[in-house]
Structures are given as structure tokens and as C-alpha cells.
Amino acid sequence: MNKAEGLFTKIDTVIVRVRELEEAQAWYEEKLGFRAGDVDEKERLVVLNVGGETSLTIYELKPGEMIAPQSTARSYPIFYTGDIQTAHRLLSERGVEVGSIEGEPGGTQWFAFKDRDGNLFEVCHYQ
């Protein structure tokens, strides 16, 4: 390995824990337009194709596990969009709980949203 190279070349997937796999999969497909790639019934997970090289994996909680409380003081994925106004409007029309668009037009803008299990996400746009 060259000293200038890092150990890793990309983020492969981001894991998001969900309460009920099939209902969560339907939500992500209907609301966000993601499509299932790999499905592992034994492990109770679905790898969703987001676009590009990184995927989002929804992974069902095991009996007795709980989703940790969500806040901006923890890690969460940020999706990029080429049109933040349209993304915000479409998610809102699809019944997704979205926050207001923040930042400056022409600069970096973003908004937060939550999935059906309360997991926090953000959408950003910059030029």
C-alpha cells in the first residue's frame, strides 16, 4: 500500500436499524424510491440501492434490542440531491416528517427527516 493511500477506498454501506423489516423496506421504496439489492432473510436485512457506490442497509432489531434515541448529537447519513426544493416537496407530499430547509440559496442547504422508526437523516445540496 502506498503511503499516500488510505486503508479504505469507500464507504460500502450504512446500517440503519429498524423494528419490522418488510414494513421498513416498503417505506424506503415508496417514500425514498430506493430499491432492494441483496435480501438476507436469515439475518433479517435488506441492502438498498441508493445510487453511486454506497448502499443503505436496513437491519431488523433482534428480540430485546431497541433503537437508540435519535438526536443531531449522534451519527446519521446525509444524502445529496441536485434539487433540494423538489426533494423537500416530494418527501413532504409522501408523508415523510421533514424539517425546514436551512442554509443559504446558492450555498450549502440542508434539511432533516426521519424514517418510520424515527431514524434521523439529512439531505444536502451544494454547488
N, CA, C and O atoms as a GROMACS GRO file, in nm:
protein
  508
    1MET      N    1   0.084  -0.117   0.000
    1MET     CA    2   0.000   0.000   0.000
    1MET      C    3   0.089   0.124   0.000
    1MET      O    4   0.181   0.135   0.081
    2ASN      N    5   0.062   0.215  -0.089
    2ASN     CA    6   0.132   0.342  -0.099
    2ASN      C    7   0.103   0.426   0.025
    2ASN      O    8  -0.010   0.426   0.075
    3LYS      N    9   0.204   0.499   0.076
    3LYS     CA   10   0.184   0.581   0.196
    3LYS      C   11   0.075   0.685   0.176
    3LYS      O   12   0.008   0.723   0.273
    4ALA      N   13   0.056   0.732   0.052
    4ALA     CA   14  -0.046   0.834   0.026
    4ALA      C   15  -0.187   0.775   0.024
    4ALA      O   16  -0.285   0.848   0.037
    5GLU      N   17  -0.198   0.642   0.008
    5GLU     CA   18  -0.328   0.578   0.004
    5GLU      C   19  -0.379   0.552   0.144
    5GLU      O   20  -0.302   0.522   0.235
    6GLY      N   21  -0.509   0.565   0.158
    6GLY     CA   22  -0.571   0.529   0.284
    6GLY      C   23  -0.594   0.379   0.289
    6GLY      O   24  -0.579   0.310   0.188
    7LEU      N   25  -0.630   0.331   0.402
    7LEU     CA   26  -0.658   0.189   0.420
    7LEU      C   27  -0.787   0.149   0.348
    7LEU      O   28  -0.800   0.036   0.301
    8PHE      N   29  -0.883   0.242   0.340
    8PHE     CA   30  -1.012   0.213   0.280
    8PHE      C   31  -1.032   0.297   0.155
    8PHE      O   32  -0.975   0.405   0.143
    9THR      N   33  -1.112   0.248   0.062
    9THR     CA   34  -1.133   0.320  -0.064
    9THR      C   35  -1.272   0.380  -0.077
    9THR      O   36  -1.293   0.467  -0.162
   10LYS      N   37  -1.368   0.337   0.006
   10LYS     CA   38  -1.503   0.393   0.001
   10LYS      C   39  -1.581   0.345   0.123
   10LYS      O   40  -1.537   0.255   0.194
   11ILE      N   41  -1.696   0.406   0.145
   11ILE     CA   42  -1.792   0.353   0.241
   11ILE      C   43  -1.882   0.260   0.163
   11ILE      O   44  -1.943   0.301   0.064
   12ASP      N   45  -1.891   0.136   0.205
   12ASP     CA   46  -1.970   0.036   0.134
   12ASP      C   47  -2.118   0.052   0.164
   12ASP      O   48  -2.200   0.058   0.071
   13THR      N   49  -2.154   0.056   0.290
   13THR     CA   50  -2.294   0.067   0.330
   13THR      C   51  -2.305   0.138   0.463
   13THR      O   52  -2.208   0.147   0.538
   14VAL      N   53  -2.423   0.188   0.491
   14VAL     CA   54  -2.457   0.245   0.620
   14VAL      C   55  -2.570   0.160   0.676
   14VAL      O   56  -2.670   0.137   0.607
   15ILE      N   57  -2.556   0.113   0.798
   15ILE     CA   58  -2.657   0.030   0.862
   15ILE      C   59  -2.757   0.119   0.935
   15ILE      O   60  -2.719   0.209   1.009
   16VAL      N   61  -2.886   0.092   0.913
   16VAL     CA   62  -2.993   0.160   0.984
   16VAL      C   63  -3.080   0.052   1.046
   16VAL      O   64  -3.132  -0.034   0.975
   17ARG      N   65  -3.096   0.056   1.176
   17ARG     CA   66  -3.175  -0.045   1.247
   17ARG      C   67  -3.323  -0.010   1.238
   17ARG      O   68  -3.361   0.107   1.252
   18VAL      N   69  -3.406  -0.112   1.215
   18VAL     CA   70  -3.550  -0.093   1.201
   18VAL      C   71  -3.623  -0.195   1.286
   18VAL      O   72  -3.568  -0.299   1.322
   19ARG      N   73  -3.749  -0.165   1.319
   19ARG     CA   74  -3.827  -0.255   1.403
   19ARG      C   75  -3.886  -0.374   1.326
   19ARG      O   76  -3.889  -0.486   1.376
   20GLU      N   77  -3.934  -0.347   1.203
   20GLU     CA   78  -4.001  -0.451   1.124
   20GLU      C   79  -3.952  -0.440   0.980
   20GLU      O   80  -3.981  -0.341   0.912
   21LEU      N   81  -3.879  -0.540   0.934
   21LEU     CA   82  -3.806  -0.534   0.808
   21LEU      C   83  -3.895  -0.509   0.686
   21LEU      O   84  -3.868  -0.419   0.607
   22GLU      N   85  -4.001  -0.588   0.670
   22GLU     CA   86  -4.084  -0.574   0.550
   22GLU      C   87  -4.152  -0.438   0.544
   22GLU      O   88  -4.158  -0.376   0.438
   23GLU      N   89  -4.204  -0.391   0.656
   23GLU     CA   90  -4.268  -0.259   0.659
   23GLU      C   91  -4.166  -0.149   0.632
   23GLU      O   92  -4.196  -0.053   0.560
   24ALA      N   93  -4.048  -0.162   0.688
   24ALA     CA   94  -3.942  -0.062   0.665
   24ALA      C   95  -3.900  -0.063   0.518
   24ALA      O   96  -3.882   0.043   0.458
   25GLN      N   97  -3.884  -0.182   0.460
   25GLN     CA   98  -3.845  -0.191   0.319
   25GLN      C   99  -3.949  -0.121   0.232
   25GLN      O  100  -3.914  -0.046   0.141
   26ALA      N  101  -4.076  -0.146   0.257
   26ALA     CA  102  -4.183  -0.082   0.179
   26ALA      C  103  -4.175   0.069   0.194
   26ALA      O  104  -4.194   0.141   0.096
   27TRP      N  105  -4.148   0.120   0.316
   27TRP     CA  106  -4.138   0.264   0.340
   27TRP      C  107  -4.024   0.324   0.259
   27TRP      O  108  -4.042   0.425   0.192
   28TYR      N  109  -3.907   0.264   0.265
   28TYR     CA  110  -3.791   0.316   0.194
   28TYR      C  111  -3.811   0.312   0.042
   28TYR      O  112  -3.766   0.402  -0.029
   29GLU      N  113  -3.879   0.210  -0.006
   29GLU     CA  114  -3.905   0.202  -0.150
   29GLU      C  115  -4.010   0.306  -0.192
   29GLU      O  116  -3.991   0.376  -0.292
   30GLU      N  117  -4.119   0.316  -0.116
   30GLU     CA  118  -4.228   0.407  -0.151
   30GLU      C  119  -4.189   0.553  -0.129
   30GLU      O  120  -4.211   0.637  -0.217
   31LYS      N  121  -4.133   0.584  -0.015
   31LYS     CA  122  -4.107   0.724   0.021
   31LYS      C  123  -3.978   0.778  -0.040
   31LYS      O  124  -3.976   0.894  -0.084
   32LEU      N  125  -3.872   0.700  -0.045
   32LEU     CA  126  -3.742   0.747  -0.091
   32LEU      C  127  -3.705   0.697  -0.230
   32LEU      O  128  -3.610   0.746  -0.291
   33GLY      N  129  -3.779   0.600  -0.281
   33GLY     CA  130  -3.752   0.550  -0.416
   33GLY      C  131  -3.633   0.455  -0.424
   33GLY      O  132  -3.584   0.428  -0.534
   34PHE      N  133  -3.585   0.403  -0.310
   34PHE     CA  134  -3.475   0.308  -0.310
   34PHE      C  135  -3.528   0.171  -0.353
   34PHE      O  136  -3.646   0.142  -0.338
   35ARG      N  137  -3.440   0.088  -0.407
   35ARG     CA  138  -3.478  -0.046  -0.448
   35ARG      C  139  -3.387  -0.148  -0.379
   35ARG      O  140  -3.269  -0.124  -0.357
   36ALA      N  141  -3.447  -0.262  -0.346
   36ALA     CA  142  -3.372  -0.366  -0.277
   36ALA      C  143  -3.272  -0.430  -0.371
   36ALA      O  144  -3.303  -0.462  -0.486
   37GLY      N  145  -3.151  -0.448  -0.321
   37GLY     CA  146  -3.049  -0.526  -0.389
   37GLY      C  147  -3.048  -0.663  -0.325
   37GLY      O  148  -3.129  -0.749  -0.360
   38ASP      N  149  -2.958  -0.683  -0.231
   38ASP     CA  150  -2.949  -0.810  -0.160
   38ASP      C  151  -3.049  -0.815  -0.045
   38ASP      O  152  -3.069  -0.716   0.026
   39VAL      N  153  -3.111  -0.931  -0.027
   39VAL     CA  154  -3.204  -0.955   0.084
   39VAL      C  155  -3.153  -1.078   0.158
   39VAL      O  156  -3.129  -1.182   0.097
   40ASP      N  157  -3.136  -1.066   0.289
   40ASP     CA  158  -3.090  -1.179   0.370
   40ASP      C  159  -3.197  -1.208   0.475
   40ASP      O  160  -3.201  -1.143   0.580
   41GLU      N  161  -3.283  -1.304   0.445
   41GLU     CA  162  -3.393  -1.339   0.536
   41GLU      C  163  -3.341  -1.393   0.670
   41GLU      O  164  -3.399  -1.365   0.775
   42LYS      N  165  -3.231  -1.470   0.666
   42LYS     CA  166  -3.177  -1.527   0.790
   42LYS      C  167  -3.128  -1.417   0.884
   42LYS      O  168  -3.159  -1.419   1.003
   43GLU      N  169  -3.053  -1.321   0.831
   43GLU     CA  170  -3.002  -1.211   0.914
   43GLU      C  171  -3.103  -1.100   0.932
   43GLU      O  172  -3.086  -1.013   1.017
   44ARG      N  173  -3.211  -1.104   0.852
   44ARG     CA  174  -3.318  -1.004   0.857
   44ARG      C  175  -3.265  -0.865   0.821
   44ARG      O  176  -3.274  -0.770   0.898
   45LEU      N  177  -3.206  -0.858   0.698
   45LEU     CA  178  -3.158  -0.730   0.648
   45LEU      C  179  -3.182  -0.719   0.499
   45LEU      O  180  -3.191  -0.819   0.427
   46VAL      N  181  -3.192  -0.595   0.452
   46VAL     CA  182  -3.209  -0.566   0.310
   46VAL      C  183  -3.110  -0.456   0.275
   46VAL      O  184  -3.104  -0.352   0.341
   47VAL      N  185  -3.031  -0.479   0.170
   47VAL     CA  186  -2.939  -0.378   0.119
   47VAL      C  187  -3.013  -0.300   0.012
   47VAL      O  188  -3.058  -0.357  -0.088
   48LEU      N  189  -3.027  -0.169   0.033
   48LEU     CA  190  -3.100  -0.083  -0.059
   48LEU      C  191  -3.003  -0.007  -0.148
   48LEU      O  192  -2.903   0.048  -0.101
   49ASN      N  193  -3.032  -0.005  -0.277
   49ASN     CA  194  -2.950   0.069  -0.372
   49ASN      C  195  -2.989   0.216  -0.365
   49ASN      O  196  -3.103   0.253  -0.394
   50VAL      N  197  -2.894   0.300  -0.325
   50VAL     CA  198  -2.916   0.442  -0.310
   50VAL      C  199  -2.877   0.516  -0.437
   50VAL      O  200  -2.937   0.617  -0.472
   51GLY      N  201  -2.778   0.466  -0.505
   51GLY     CA  202  -2.718   0.533  -0.620
   51GLY      C  203  -2.570   0.549  -0.590
   51GLY      O  204  -2.533   0.565  -0.474
   52GLY      N  205  -2.488   0.545  -0.690
   52GLY     CA  206  -2.345   0.551  -0.665
   52GLY      C  207  -2.296   0.421  -0.605
   52GLY      O  208  -2.353   0.315  -0.629
   53GLU      N  209  -2.189   0.430  -0.528
   53GLU     CA  210  -2.126   0.309  -0.474
   53GLU      C  211  -2.169   0.274  -0.333
   53GLU      O  212  -2.145   0.162  -0.288
   54THR      N  213  -2.229   0.366  -0.261
   54THR     CA  214  -2.266   0.341  -0.122
   54THR      C  215  -2.411   0.294  -0.115
   54THR      O  216  -2.497   0.346  -0.186
   55SER      N  217  -2.438   0.198  -0.030
   55SER     CA  218  -2.574   0.149  -0.011
   55SER      C  219  -2.621   0.180   0.131
   55SER      O  220  -2.543   0.222   0.216
   56LEU      N  221  -2.749   0.160   0.152
   56LEU     CA  222  -2.809   0.174   0.284
   56LEU      C  223  -2.867   0.037   0.319
   56LEU      O  224  -2.945  -0.018   0.242
   57THR      N  225  -2.828  -0.017   0.433
   57THR     CA  226  -2.875  -0.149   0.474
   57THR      C  227  -2.969  -0.133   0.592
   57THR      O  228  -2.930  -0.084   0.698
   58ILE      N  229  -3.093  -0.175   0.574
   58ILE     CA  230  -3.187  -0.176   0.686
   58ILE      C  231  -3.177  -0.313   0.751
   58ILE      O  232  -3.183  -0.416   0.684
   59TYR      N  233  -3.164  -0.312   0.882
   59TYR     CA  234  -3.131  -0.432   0.958
   59TYR      C  235  -3.227  -0.440   1.076
   59TYR      O  236  -3.226  -0.354   1.164
   60GLU      N  237  -3.310  -0.545   1.077
   60GLU     CA  238  -3.413  -0.558   1.179
   60GLU      C  239  -3.353  -0.582   1.318
   60GLU      O  240  -3.256  -0.657   1.334
   61LEU      N  241  -3.412  -0.517   1.416
   61LEU     CA  242  -3.370  -0.537   1.554
   61LEU      C  243  -3.395  -0.681   1.597
   61LEU      O  244  -3.494  -0.742   1.556
   62LYS      N  245  -3.307  -0.733   1.678
   62LYS     CA  246  -3.326  -0.866   1.736
   62LYS      C  247  -3.419  -0.852   1.857
   62LYS      O  248  -3.433  -0.742   1.910
   63PRO      N  249  -3.483  -0.961   1.901
   63PRO     CA  250  -3.568  -0.952   2.019
   63PRO      C  251  -3.491  -0.893   2.138
   63PRO      O  252  -3.380  -0.935   2.169
   64GLY      N  253  -3.552  -0.795   2.202
   64GLY     CA  254  -3.490  -0.729   2.317
   64GLY      C  255  -3.406  -0.608   2.283
   64GLY      O  256  -3.373  -0.530   2.372
   65GLU      N  257  -3.369  -0.589   2.153
   65GLU     CA  258  -3.292  -0.471   2.114
   65GLU      C  259  -3.387  -0.353   2.094
   65GLU      O  260  -3.505  -0.369   2.062
   66MET      N  261  -3.332  -0.234   2.113
   66MET     CA  262  -3.410  -0.111   2.095
   66MET      C  263  -3.331  -0.013   2.010
   66MET      O  264  -3.208  -0.013   2.012
   67ILE      N  265  -3.403   0.070   1.936
   67ILE     CA  266  -3.338   0.178   1.860
   67ILE      C  267  -3.299   0.286   1.960
   67ILE      O  268  -3.380   0.328   2.042
   68ALA      N  269  -3.174   0.330   1.952
   68ALA     CA  270  -3.127   0.435   2.042
   68ALA      C  271  -3.199   0.566   2.010
   68ALA      O  272  -3.236   0.590   1.895
   69PRO      N  273  -3.221   0.650   2.111
   69PRO     CA  274  -3.284   0.780   2.086
   69PRO      C  275  -3.204   0.858   1.981
   69PRO      O  276  -3.081   0.857   1.982
   70GLN      N  277  -3.275   0.925   1.892
   70GLN     CA  278  -3.212   0.999   1.782
   70GLN      C  279  -3.196   1.146   1.818
   70GLN      O  280  -3.288   1.209   1.872
   71SER      N  281  -3.081   1.200   1.787
   71SER     CA  282  -3.057   1.344   1.801
   71SER      C  283  -2.945   1.380   1.706
   71SER      O  284  -2.876   1.293   1.652
   72THR      N  285  -2.925   1.510   1.685
   72THR     CA  286  -2.817   1.553   1.596
   72THR      C  287  -2.682   1.538   1.664
   72THR      O  288  -2.579   1.569   1.603
   73ALA      N  289  -2.679   1.491   1.788
   73ALA     CA  290  -2.553   1.470   1.858
   73ALA      C  291  -2.499   1.330   1.835
   73ALA      O  292  -2.410   1.285   1.907
   74ARG      N  293  -2.552   1.260   1.737
   74ARG     CA  294  -2.502   1.127   1.704
   74ARG      C  295  -2.482   1.115   1.554
   74ARG      O  296  -2.515   1.208   1.480
   75SER      N  297  -2.429   1.006   1.509
   75SER     CA  298  -2.403   0.985   1.365
   75SER      C  299  -2.532   0.957   1.290
   75SER      O  300  -2.623   0.892   1.342
   76TYR      N  301  -2.539   1.007   1.166
   76TYR     CA  302  -2.653   0.979   1.079
   76TYR      C  303  -2.610   1.005   0.935
   76TYR      O  304  -2.520   1.085   0.910
   77PRO      N  305  -2.675   0.937   0.838
   77PRO     CA  306  -2.638   0.956   0.697
   77PRO      C  307  -2.691   1.089   0.643
   77PRO      O  308  -2.794   1.139   0.688
   78ILE      N  309  -2.620   1.144   0.548
   78ILE     CA  310  -2.663   1.263   0.475
   78ILE      C  311  -2.666   1.226   0.327
   78ILE      O  312  -2.565   1.183   0.271
   79PHE      N  313  -2.781   1.244   0.265
   79PHE     CA  314  -2.797   1.218   0.122
   79PHE      C  315  -2.779   1.348   0.047
   79PHE      O  316  -2.822   1.454   0.093
   80TYR      N  317  -2.716   1.341  -0.071
   80TYR     CA  318  -2.700   1.459  -0.157
   80TYR      C  319  -2.812   1.460  -0.261
   80TYR      O  320  -2.851   1.354  -0.311
   81THR      N  321  -2.861   1.578  -0.294
   81THR     CA  322  -2.958   1.594  -0.401
   81THR      C  323  -2.918   1.711  -0.489
   81THR      O  324  -2.858   1.808  -0.442
   82GLY      N  325  -2.949   1.703  -0.617
   82GLY     CA  326  -2.923   1.812  -0.710
   82GLY      C  327  -3.030   1.920  -0.704
   82GLY      O  328  -3.009   2.030  -0.755
   83ASP      N  329  -3.145   1.890  -0.641
   83ASP     CA  330  -3.256   1.986  -0.633
   83ASP      C  331  -3.322   1.973  -0.496
   83ASP      O  332  -3.412   1.891  -0.478
   84ILE      N  333  -3.277   2.053  -0.403
   84ILE     CA  334  -3.324   2.040  -0.264
   84ILE      C  335  -3.471   2.080  -0.249
   84ILE      O  336  -3.542   2.021  -0.167
   85GLN      N  337  -3.516   2.177  -0.325
   85GLN     CA  338  -3.656   2.220  -0.316
   85GLN      C  339  -3.750   2.105  -0.356
   85GLN      O  340  -3.848   2.078  -0.288
   86THR      N  341  -3.718   2.039  -0.468
   86THR     CA  342  -3.801   1.928  -0.515
   86THR      C  343  -3.794   1.810  -0.419
   86THR      O  344  -3.897   1.748  -0.390
   87ALA      N  345  -3.675   1.778  -0.370
   87ALA     CA  346  -3.661   1.667  -0.275
   87ALA      C  347  -3.744   1.694  -0.150
   87ALA      O  348  -3.813   1.604  -0.101
   88HIS      N  349  -3.738   1.815  -0.098
   88HIS     CA  350  -3.814   1.852   0.021
   88HIS      C  351  -3.964   1.841  -0.004
   88HIS      O  352  -4.037   1.784   0.077
   89ARG      N  353  -4.008   1.895  -0.117
   89ARG     CA  354  -4.151   1.892  -0.152
   89ARG      C  355  -4.201   1.749  -0.169
   89ARG      O  356  -4.307   1.714  -0.116
   90LEU      N  357  -4.126   1.666  -0.243
   90LEU     CA  358  -4.170   1.529  -0.268
   90LEU      C  359  -4.176   1.447  -0.139
   90LEU      O  360  -4.272   1.373  -0.118
   91LEU      N  361  -4.076   1.459  -0.055
   91LEU     CA  362  -4.079   1.385   0.072
   91LEU      C  363  -4.198   1.429   0.156
   91LEU      O  364  -4.266   1.346   0.216
   92SER      N  365  -4.222   1.558   0.161
   92SER     CA  366  -4.336   1.610   0.237
   92SER      C  367  -4.467   1.557   0.180
   92SER      O  368  -4.555   1.514   0.256
   93GLU      N  369  -4.481   1.560   0.048
   93GLU     CA  370  -4.603   1.509  -0.017
   93GLU      C  371  -4.622   1.360   0.008
   93GLU      O  372  -4.736   1.312   0.010
   94ARG      N  373  -4.514   1.287   0.027
   94ARG     CA  374  -4.521   1.143   0.053
   94ARG      C  375  -4.543   1.111   0.200
   94ARG      O  376  -4.540   0.995   0.240
   95GLY      N  377  -4.564   1.214   0.281
   95GLY     CA  378  -4.593   1.194   0.423
   95GLY      C  379  -4.473   1.173   0.511
   95GLY      O  380  -4.487   1.124   0.623
   96VAL      N  381  -4.354   1.208   0.463
   96VAL     CA  382  -4.233   1.195   0.543
   96VAL      C  383  -4.222   1.316   0.634
   96VAL      O  384  -4.246   1.429   0.592
   97GLU      N  385  -4.185   1.293   0.760
   97GLU     CA  386  -4.163   1.402   0.855
   97GLU      C  387  -4.034   1.474   0.819
   97GLU      O  388  -3.925   1.422   0.842
   98VAL      N  389  -4.046   1.595   0.762
   98VAL     CA  390  -3.929   1.672   0.719
   98VAL      C  391  -3.918   1.802   0.796
   98VAL      O  392  -4.019   1.861   0.836
   99GLY      N  393  -3.795   1.847   0.818
   99GLY     CA  394  -3.770   1.977   0.879
   99GLY      C  395  -3.765   2.083   0.770
   99GLY      O  396  -3.777   2.052   0.651
  100SER      N  397  -3.746   2.206   0.809
  100SER     CA  398  -3.738   2.314   0.711
  100SER      C  399  -3.600   2.315   0.646
  100SER      O  400  -3.502   2.267   0.703
  101ILE      N  401  -3.594   2.372   0.526
  101ILE     CA  402  -3.466   2.386   0.455
  101ILE      C  403  -3.387   2.496   0.522
  101ILE      O  404  -3.437   2.606   0.544
  102GLU      N  405  -3.263   2.466   0.554
  102GLU     CA  406  -3.174   2.563   0.620
  102GLU      C  407  -3.058   2.594   0.526
  102GLU      O  408  -3.037   2.526   0.427
  103GLY      N  409  -2.983   2.698   0.560
  103GLY     CA  410  -2.868   2.739   0.480
  103GLY      C  411  -2.906   2.850   0.384
  103GLY      O  412  -3.017   2.903   0.388
  104GLU      N  413  -2.813   2.883   0.296
  104GLU     CA  414  -2.830   2.994   0.204
  104GLU      C  415  -2.850   2.946   0.061
  104GLU      O  416  -2.773   2.863   0.012
  105PRO      N  417  -2.954   2.997  -0.009
  105PRO     CA  418  -2.968   2.964  -0.152
  105PRO      C  419  -2.840   3.004  -0.226
  105PRO      O  420  -2.785   3.111  -0.203
  106GLY      N  421  -2.795   2.916  -0.313
  106GLY     CA  422  -2.670   2.939  -0.384
  106GLY      C  423  -2.548   2.888  -0.308
  106GLY      O  424  -2.439   2.878  -0.364
  107GLY      N  425  -2.566   2.857  -0.179
  107GLY     CA  426  -2.461   2.799  -0.096
  107GLY      C  427  -2.504   2.660  -0.054
  107GLY      O  428  -2.581   2.594  -0.124
  108THR      N  429  -2.455   2.616   0.058
  108THR     CA  430  -2.495   2.485   0.110
  108THR      C  431  -2.631   2.497   0.178
  108THR      O  432  -2.653   2.586   0.260
  109GLN      N  433  -2.720   2.404   0.145
  109GLN     CA  434  -2.852   2.398   0.207
  109GLN      C  435  -2.876   2.254   0.253
  109GLN      O  436  -2.817   2.160   0.200
  110TRP      N  437  -2.964   2.237   0.351
  110TRP     CA  438  -2.992   2.106   0.404
  110TRP      C  439  -3.125   2.106   0.478
  110TRP      O  440  -3.177   2.211   0.516
  111PHE      N  441  -3.178   1.984   0.498
  111PHE     CA  442  -3.293   1.965   0.585
  111PHE      C  443  -3.286   1.824   0.642
  111PHE      O  444  -3.224   1.735   0.583
  112ALA      N  445  -3.349   1.806   0.756
  112ALA     CA  446  -3.352   1.675   0.823
  112ALA      C  447  -3.485   1.608   0.797
  112ALA      O  448  -3.586   1.674   0.771
  113PHE      N  449  -3.485   1.475   0.804
  113PHE     CA  450  -3.610   1.399   0.801
  113PHE      C  451  -3.591   1.271   0.880
  113PHE      O  452  -3.479   1.232   0.913
  114LYS      N  453  -3.703   1.206   0.911
  114LYS     CA  454  -3.699   1.081   0.987
  114LYS      C  455  -3.774   0.972   0.911
  114LYS      O  456  -3.869   0.999   0.838
  115ASP      N  457  -3.728   0.847   0.931
  115ASP     CA  458  -3.799   0.734   0.873
  115ASP      C  459  -3.912   0.691   0.967
  115ASP      O  460  -3.935   0.756   1.069
  116ARG      N  461  -3.979   0.584   0.934
  116ARG     CA  462  -4.095   0.538   1.012
  116ARG      C  463  -4.057   0.491   1.152
  116ARG      O  464  -4.143   0.482   1.240
  117ASP      N  465  -3.929   0.459   1.174
  117ASP     CA  466  -3.882   0.417   1.306
  117ASP      C  467  -3.820   0.531   1.385
  117ASP      O  468  -3.770   0.510   1.496
  118GLY      N  469  -3.821   0.653   1.329
  118GLY     CA  470  -3.763   0.768   1.398
  118GLY      C  471  -3.615   0.787   1.373
  118GLY      O  472  -3.553   0.872   1.437
  119ASN      N  473  -3.555   0.709   1.282
  119ASN     CA  474  -3.413   0.727   1.249
  119ASN      C  475  -3.394   0.860   1.178
  119ASN      O  476  -3.472   0.896   1.090
  120LEU      N  477  -3.291   0.933   1.217
  120LEU     CA  478  -3.262   1.065   1.163
  120LEU      C  479  -3.176   1.057   1.038
  120LEU      O  480  -3.079   0.982   1.034
  121PHE      N  481  -3.211   1.137   0.937
  121PHE     CA  482  -3.135   1.152   0.814
  121PHE      C  483  -3.129   1.300   0.779
  121PHE      O  484  -3.202   1.382   0.835
  122GLU      N  485  -3.041   1.334   0.687
  122GLU     CA  486  -3.034   1.470   0.639
  122GLU      C  487  -3.016   1.466   0.487
  122GLU      O  488  -2.961   1.371   0.432
  123VAL      N  489  -3.064   1.570   0.421
  123VAL     CA  490  -3.045   1.587   0.278
  123VAL      C  491  -2.970   1.717   0.260
  123VAL      O  492  -3.003   1.817   0.324
  124CYS      N  493  -2.869   1.719   0.172
  124CYS     CA  494  -2.795   1.843   0.147
  124CYS      C  495  -2.785   1.870  -0.002
  124CYS      O  496  -2.801   1.782  -0.085
  125HIS      N  497  -2.757   1.996  -0.031
  125HIS     CA  498  -2.730   2.041  -0.168
  125HIS      C  499  -2.625   2.150  -0.162
  125HIS      O  500  -2.631   2.238  -0.076
  126TYR      N  501  -2.532   2.144  -0.251
  126TYR     CA  502  -2.429   2.247  -0.266
  126TYR      C  503  -2.386   2.247  -0.410
  126TYR      O  504  -2.406   2.149  -0.482
  127GLN      N  505  -2.326   2.358  -0.451
  127GLN     CA  506  -2.284   2.368  -0.590
  127GLN      C  507  -2.133   2.371  -0.600
  127GLN      O  508  -2.079   2.380  -0.710
   0.00000   0.00000   0.00000
